[in-house]
């Protein structure tokens, strides 16, 4: 049975980090957020709806990560005045927990044979809906750095569904 869930174990967080590292190769690209258990655990603890894991019969097959962000950091990132790793570090140091203007669509990954079935969309929609509900003021922006045409398309669908202005780092 395929399902997505927000309550994940340490083992599942570690599996998601391993999937991410195999796909995004963050160990060799220090501009990206490091795909480590430490980072994923921090995200999961600090922002309970940020990391949505997707599994098939208890096997982790993918996940999505979205992070709340203030507009000032979003603009610095979009204007390439900071990289993704720096953006995440700023969010870590000054988390916008209840009042944020933007949501950073950080990552979405699914094992290849599970793609194009709406699984990442469902998980990302759930996280976005919960972020929008939890914010003191409705976020206005969704921003992202496209790793693939699929992530770009997903960002556009999220923006359309939630009435967010979608901005891409080029």
C-alpha positions as CSV (number, residue, x, y, z in Angstrom):
1,X,0.0,0.0,0.0
2,X,1.4,3.4,-1.0
3,X,0.9,6.3,1.4
4,X,2.6,9.5,2.5
5,X,3.1,10.4,6.1
6,X,4.4,13.2,8.2
7,X,5.2,11.2,11.4
8,X,8.4,9.4,10.5
9,X,11.0,7.4,12.5
10,X,14.7,8.1,12.7
11,X,15.3,5.0,10.4
12,X,12.9,6.5,7.8
13,X,14.6,9.9,8.0
14,X,17.9,8.2,7.4
15,X,16.5,6.3,4.4
16,X,15.1,9.6,2.9
17,X,18.5,11.2,3.4
18,X,20.2,8.3,1.7
19,X,17.8,8.5,-1.3
20,X,18.4,12.2,-1.5
21,X,22.2,11.9,-1.5
22,X,22.1,9.2,-4.2
23,X,20.0,11.5,-6.4
24,X,21.2,15.0,-5.6
25,X,24.9,14.3,-4.8
26,X,25.1,16.9,-2.1
27,X,28.4,15.6,-0.6
28,X,30.2,16.9,-3.8
29,X,28.0,20.0,-4.2
30,X,28.3,22.2,-1.2
31,X,25.9,24.8,-2.6
32,X,23.0,22.4,-1.9
33,X,21.5,21.6,1.5
34,X,23.4,18.5,2.7
35,X,21.4,15.3,2.6
36,X,22.2,14.2,6.1
37,X,20.3,12.5,8.8
38,X,21.2,15.5,11.0
39,X,19.6,18.0,8.6
40,X,16.5,15.9,8.0
41,X,16.0,15.3,11.7
42,X,16.3,19.1,12.4
43,X,13.7,19.8,9.6
44,X,11.4,17.1,11.0
45,X,11.6,18.4,14.6
46,X,11.5,22.1,13.9
47,X,8.8,22.0,11.2
48,X,6.6,18.9,11.6
49,X,4.9,19.2,8.3
50,X,8.0,20.1,6.2
51,X,9.2,16.5,5.5
52,X,6.5,14.3,4.1
53,X,7.7,10.7,3.4
54,X,6.2,8.5,0.8
55,X,6.3,4.8,1.3
56,X,5.2,1.5,-0.3
57,X,4.6,-1.3,2.2
58,X,7.1,0.2,4.8
59,X,9.8,0.9,2.1
60,X,10.7,4.6,1.7
61,X,10.2,5.4,-1.9
62,X,10.3,9.2,-1.8
63,X,9.7,12.3,0.1
64,X,9.0,16.0,-0.2
65,X,10.6,18.9,1.8
66,X,9.2,22.4,2.0
67,X,10.4,25.1,4.4
68,X,8.9,28.3,5.7
69,X,10.9,31.4,4.9
70,X,10.8,35.2,5.1
71,X,10.7,37.3,2.0
72,X,14.2,38.9,2.6
73,X,15.9,35.5,2.5
74,X,13.8,34.3,-0.5
75,X,14.9,37.4,-2.5
76,X,18.6,36.9,-1.6
77,X,18.3,33.3,-2.8
78,X,16.5,34.1,-6.0
79,X,19.0,36.8,-6.8
80,X,21.8,34.4,-6.2
81,X,23.3,36.3,-3.3
82,X,23.2,33.0,-1.3
83,X,23.1,29.4,-2.2
84,X,20.7,26.7,-1.0
85,X,23.0,25.6,1.8
86,X,23.3,29.2,3.1
87,X,19.5,29.7,2.8
88,X,18.8,26.6,4.9
89,X,21.4,27.7,7.5
90,X,19.7,31.1,7.7
91,X,16.4,29.4,8.2
92,X,18.0,27.2,10.9
93,X,19.4,30.2,12.8
94,X,16.2,32.3,12.5
95,X,13.2,30.0,11.8
96,X,10.1,31.8,10.6
97,X,7.8,29.5,12.5
98,X,4.5,31.4,12.7
99,X,4.9,34.4,10.4
100,X,6.4,33.8,7.0
101,X,5.8,35.2,3.6
102,X,7.1,32.4,1.5
103,X,7.5,28.6,1.3
104,X,10.7,27.2,-0.1
105,X,10.0,24.0,-2.2
106,X,13.3,22.4,-1.3
107,X,13.1,18.8,-2.6
108,X,10.9,16.2,-4.0
109,X,12.2,12.7,-4.9
110,X,10.5,9.5,-5.9
111,X,12.1,6.3,-7.0
112,X,11.8,6.1,-10.8
113,X,9.1,3.5,-11.2
114,X,6.8,5.5,-8.8
115,X,6.9,8.7,-10.7
116,X,4.0,10.3,-12.7
117,X,1.4,8.9,-10.3
118,X,0.7,12.0,-8.3
119,X,2.4,10.8,-5.2
120,X,4.8,13.7,-4.8
121,X,2.0,16.2,-5.6
122,X,-0.2,14.7,-2.9
123,X,2.7,14.9,-0.3
124,X,3.7,18.5,-1.3
125,X,0.0,19.6,-1.3
126,X,-0.4,18.2,2.2
127,X,2.7,20.0,3.6
128,X,1.7,23.3,1.8
129,X,-1.8,23.1,3.1
130,X,-0.6,22.7,6.7
131,X,2.0,25.5,6.4
132,X,-0.7,27.8,5.0
133,X,-3.0,26.9,7.9
134,X,-0.3,27.3,10.5
135,X,1.0,30.7,9.4
136,X,-0.3,33.9,11.1
137,X,-0.5,35.5,7.7
138,X,-1.1,33.5,4.5
139,X,2.2,33.1,2.6
140,X,2.2,34.8,-0.7
141,X,5.1,33.1,-2.4
142,X,6.4,29.6,-3.3
143,X,10.0,29.6,-4.5
144,X,12.2,26.9,-5.8
145,X,15.4,25.9,-7.6
146,X,14.4,23.4,-10.3
147,X,16.5,20.3,-10.5
148,X,14.3,18.8,-13.2
149,X,11.3,19.7,-15.4
150,X,9.2,17.6,-13.0
151,X,10.1,19.7,-10.0
152,X,9.3,22.8,-12.0
153,X,5.9,21.4,-13.0
154,X,5.1,20.4,-9.4
155,X,6.0,23.9,-8.1
156,X,3.6,25.4,-10.6
157,X,0.8,23.0,-9.5
158,X,1.4,23.9,-5.8
159,X,1.3,27.6,-6.6
160,X,-1.9,27.2,-8.6
161,X,-3.7,25.1,-6.0
162,X,-2.9,27.4,-3.1
163,X,-2.9,30.8,-4.9
164,X,0.8,31.4,-4.4
165,X,3.1,33.5,-6.6
166,X,5.7,31.0,-7.9
167,X,9.2,32.2,-8.3
168,X,12.1,30.1,-9.8
169,X,15.8,30.6,-9.2
170,X,17.3,30.5,-12.7
